[in-house]
């Protein structure tokens, strides 16, 4: 992982690598040089580096997938369990690709390599965890109360309000559990 340097004032203009806008002379910025003898890249204070940008190893793929998941879940429409499942499928697919690449690297060593074995084992565990997250999304399936099923309008309103609250809580729980589980995976 590349080290990030914080500069309080710039002596020259730089370009923010995230959005491409100019960081004017005199303003602060972040700088890092990922990789061996990597070229220095810059970010303004409004767009700090993400973990996937600070490495050029295989880990950057699942880290980028996790960042995409973190960015996309809050933008889902409430109750869009198909969208949530799709995002988790994409995440699990990226993590599985990462695990396969780690395993391929290990397979190249005729007599094995303890460091690569550990990386492959961790990657396979991460892929299994990602697939478990994807398979454990439980959509809210309680039927919405119908006004015709109640004799009293107040009783219907009360039941409908309780149903809406349960639906909203189920969505919040599903999204936060999925995100927490994804963030807890180690690559």
Helices and strands as residue ranges (DSSP letters): E 5-7, E 14-15, E 22-23, E 29-32, E 41-43, G 51-54, H 59-73, H 81-107, H 114-135, G 147-149, H 153-183
